Amino acid sequence: MDRELLNYTQNRELSWLRFDQRVLEEARDKSVPLLERMKFVAIFTSNLDEFFMIRVGSLYDMVQTDEKHRDSRSGMTPQEQLDAIYEAVAPLYKERDKTYTEIKKELSPYGICGLDFKELEADEKKYVKKYFKEQILPVLSPQIVDSSHPFPHLLNKDIYVTASLNKKEQMLGIVPVPTYVSDILMLPGHDIRYIRMEKVIMEYLHLVFDQYEVSDPNYICVTRNADVSPNDEALEVTDDFRKLMQNTLHKRRRMAVVRLETAEKLSAKMQEYFCEKFKITPAQIFRTKMPMKLDYMFSIAGNLPESMKRSLVYEPFSPQKSAHVQEGSMLKQVKKQDILLFYPYESMDPFLKLIKDASADPNVMTIKITIYRLAKKARLVEYLCAAAENGKEVTVLIELRARFDEQNNIDWSERLEEAGCRVIYGFDGYKVHSKICLITYRNRNEIQYITQVGTGNYNEKTAAMYTDLSLMTADPRIGQDAAEFFKNMSIGNLQGSYQYLIVSPVSLKSSILQMMDEEIRKGKDGRIVMKMNSVTDVDFIRKVSEASRAGVRVDLIVRGICCILPGVPEYTENVRVMSVVGRYLEHPRIFSFGTGKEQKIYIGSADMMTRNTEKRVEVACPVLDEQIRRQINHDLKVMLSDNVKARVMQKDGTYTKRKLKDESSGKMIDSQAVFMEEALKAAEEVQKKEQAKAQKKSGGFATNLVRKILHMLHK
């Protein structure tokens, strides 16, 4: 145990909970439109669900297998971490319930009303009862639990209505809320009035269990440990990796309960009963006064009439056409100059068009790509399949272990194989998380490359919701490295060497630390700026502290988990950590070392987490084009100046919002709003130039036509 490290680090899990707290702060921000605030409550809820399934699940396993292990960043055992988590989560539940209630109340004047049964009008109660009897009751699968009927297996994150039943003896009644019916029942009328399905079923339990006396109605939801991967299984079971993943998903559905949520307070007897059945402690039971699932809020927001949308949701913004992209072949444009796309401010379409153009170009020989997550509907897959059908050699390295996207990736892998693509998978013990694409083409007798490296997934849906960078380049130095990378991936070589790309698990971390060492040697003239999603890697954290002690100014823009504490005397006095939480999910990974001509800038797929640096295949690419380097420096400067959506970490790990006024400029700076405005202005300039060009062309055509007519008349 490194005692010195404990002076300036914090526990990973508690740091993550502070991130989710920042999400909840957005839900409380009065400047955010009401339905967007409700969406932030929903995001907070789904984040917390995943936290319990994965992080708490992982600690739960450690308690069983390695209970004396101590976390290197906090010195806590697995059980101590669990105890701290349960203690930290309890007030977050109260804050979330309070926030939900306030937003719900403020939505009511707009006619958006989530109702309890007692709040329904008389005709609405008749409608609900009729609907329940005709549409819901026939499809319910009620169960009783007594000496002859064992306690059933409750599925992860499904909702169950429960009650005490009395006849001759007392027993438990359980009714699964069907997943194939809507989460809410919309009531007739012009307003958006609805009641949640679990509340409808709870109201009519006496009709479900009509032979019993029903009391203590409630509804509950269990969260199960989902921290299972195919590496936990014996790989000898099957040589079909897709089948192995299907078995893994099946196993996940039956794992241990790590949390129980209830709508009503449990009696002492019922609490003891559930603790025994689920093998949990009372600390793992959380009562919630708001819905256990809020996904329906997204559909309500999406189906609002236009007149209401203006008041309740963000002003619409569509990803803009990049100012660096013209009409015509993307292959030709990238050959002429490097192009950087900044999602979601700029559209993903130019990259998709690059693949589409390549699929039909007779000079293109191969397309190779690594895929981690895809949208449910993916044009990218269509274009890759078209390329294969057009005789190109298409290689897709698809990661089937992308957590919670496993089934989607299994489905896409089958579609790609059917079209003739060569599909390969990740490695035992190493997920392939890189975002890299290589197009190889013949130019006369010479082999040339176009390479794309991104910070985010090839997911057309999230490209409009997450901020990310996508670099397209014809630089032969990058292309040769990319070709070597794909060759190594094809033969299972994780130890390949590269001239320009830095790749984990072999060279990414060592290269980052080496570039940090270069800044450390400069002392007070050194400069490090890094933007990531998470920071947990202990070697990196130690190097940040070393840089700080050498006088290097270090800025870390970290959206989520950050285990390093800034501003700690003697250790991190020159370190500043900030987090931006706003309309879009911050996602780019940017690494900048030094200033001026000597500055080195990389973009890539990796966070500074041990899993990324040592247990994943990640790729980071140097930015060599001067214009793009200036653009990234501008973007970093704007992010660092954010005083609206930025929170700054204090030396105790808490976050505070900056003063609204920037001391140097006196302006309010919302970095995401700045980037939206810049994208709109750039697209507007492009449109003006295209219109002027078209007018000039049409004007020239008209002049030539007049000349021809006059010439004919003269004759």
Buried (B, 14 or more C-beta within 10 A) or exposed (E): EEEEBBBBBBBBBBBBBBBBBBBBBBBBBEEBBBBBBBBBBBBBBBBBBBBBBBBBBBBBBBBEEEEEEBBBBBBBBBBBBBBBBBEBBEEBBEBBBEBBEBBBEBBEEBEBBBBEBEEBEEEBBEBBBEBBEEEBBEEBEBBBBBEEEEBBEBBBBBBBBBBBBEEEEEBBBBBBBBEEBEBBBEBEEEEBBBBBBBBBBBBBBEBBBEEBEBEBBBBBBBBBBBBBBBEEBEEEEEEEBBEBBBEBBEBBEEBBBBBBBBBBEBEEEBBEBBBEBBEBEEBBBBBBEBBBBBEBBBEBBEEBEEEBBEEBBEEEBEBBBBBBBBEEBBBEBBBEEBBBBBBBBBBBBBBBBBBBBBBEBEEBBBBBBBBBBBBEEBBBBBBBBBBBEBEBBBBBBBBBBBBEBBEBBBBBBEBBBEBBBBBBBBBEEBBBBBBBBBBBBEEEEEBBBBBBBBBBBBBBBBBBBBBBBBBBBBBBBBBBBBBBBBEBBEEEEBEBEBEBBBBBBBBBBEBBBEBBBBBBEBEEEBBBBBBBBBBBBBBBBBBBBBBBBBBBBBBBBBBBBBBBBBBBEEBBBBBBBBBBBBBBBBBBBBBBBBBEEEBBBBBBBBBBBBBBBBBBBBBBBBBBBEEBBEBBBEBBEBBBBBBBBBBBBEBEBEBEBBEEEBEEEEEEBBBBBBBBEBBBEBBEEBEEEEEEEEEEEEEEEEEEEEEEEEEEEEE
